[in-house]
């Protein structure tokens, strides 16, 4: 995709809005927003999207990274623990500003409350949710 945050207005903004609001990508953004730390691991994103293949989730996360909307955030080597994830995905500052500017964050608190009501999470997901996260 040639459209990237901060590259212009008008047509590029419309293209980026269309890109972001594609169903799977928008669901992934919602998953990031609803996560208690705003930094889910790839496994958590995959579990929250059971109707989408793991490779498709990965592909769309990478596209959001390439567009400057999402960033990969890693724990420093000395803070990584065996059996826990060390790469996480969150909105970039620019991505958050873009979403706010176009009124796409209005449901953030609702999404957080909905996430808190998910009661049938696999044990691994609960473990991953409680994994240490990098500072941002």
Secondary structure in CASP SS format (residue, H / E / C, confidence):
PFRMAT SS
TARGET T0000
AUTHOR 0000-0000-0000
METHOD secondary structure of the structure
MODEL  1
X C 1.00
X C 1.00
X C 1.00
X C 1.00
X C 1.00
X C 1.00
X C 1.00
X C 1.00
X C 1.00
X C 1.00
X H 1.00
X H 1.00
X H 1.00
X H 1.00
X H 1.00
X H 1.00
X H 1.00
X H 1.00
X H 1.00
X H 1.00
X C 1.00
X C 1.00
X H 1.00
X H 1.00
X H 1.00
X H 1.00
X H 1.00
X H 1.00
X H 1.00
X H 1.00
X H 1.00
X H 1.00
X H 1.00
X H 1.00
X C 1.00
X C 1.00
X C 1.00
X C 1.00
X C 1.00
X E 1.00
X C 1.00
X H 1.00
X H 1.00
X H 1.00
X H 1.00
X H 1.00
X H 1.00
X C 1.00
X C 1.00
X C 1.00
X C 1.00
X C 1.00
X C 1.00
X H 1.00
X H 1.00
X H 1.00
X H 1.00
X H 1.00
X H 1.00
X H 1.00
X H 1.00
X H 1.00
X H 1.00
X H 1.00
X H 1.00
X H 1.00
X C 1.00
X C 1.00
X C 1.00
X E 1.00
X E 1.00
X E 1.00
X E 1.00
X E 1.00
X C 1.00
X C 1.00
X H 1.00
X H 1.00
X H 1.00
X C 1.00
X C 1.00
X C 1.00
X C 1.00
X C 1.00
X C 1.00
X C 1.00
X E 1.00
X E 1.00
X E 1.00
X E 1.00
X E 1.00
X C 1.00
X H 1.00
X H 1.00
X H 1.00
X H 1.00
X H 1.00
X H 1.00
X H 1.00
X H 1.00
X H 1.00
X C 1.00
X C 1.00
X C 1.00
X C 1.00
X C 1.00
X C 1.00
X H 1.00
X H 1.00
X H 1.00
X H 1.00
X H 1.00
X H 1.00
X H 1.00
X H 1.00
X H 1.00
X C 1.00
X C 1.00
X C 1.00
X C 1.00
X C 1.00
X C 1.00
X H 1.00
X H 1.00
X H 1.00
X H 1.00
X H 1.00
X H 1.00
X H 1.00
X C 1.00
X C 1.00
X C 1.00
X C 1.00
X C 1.00
X C 1.00
X C 1.00
END
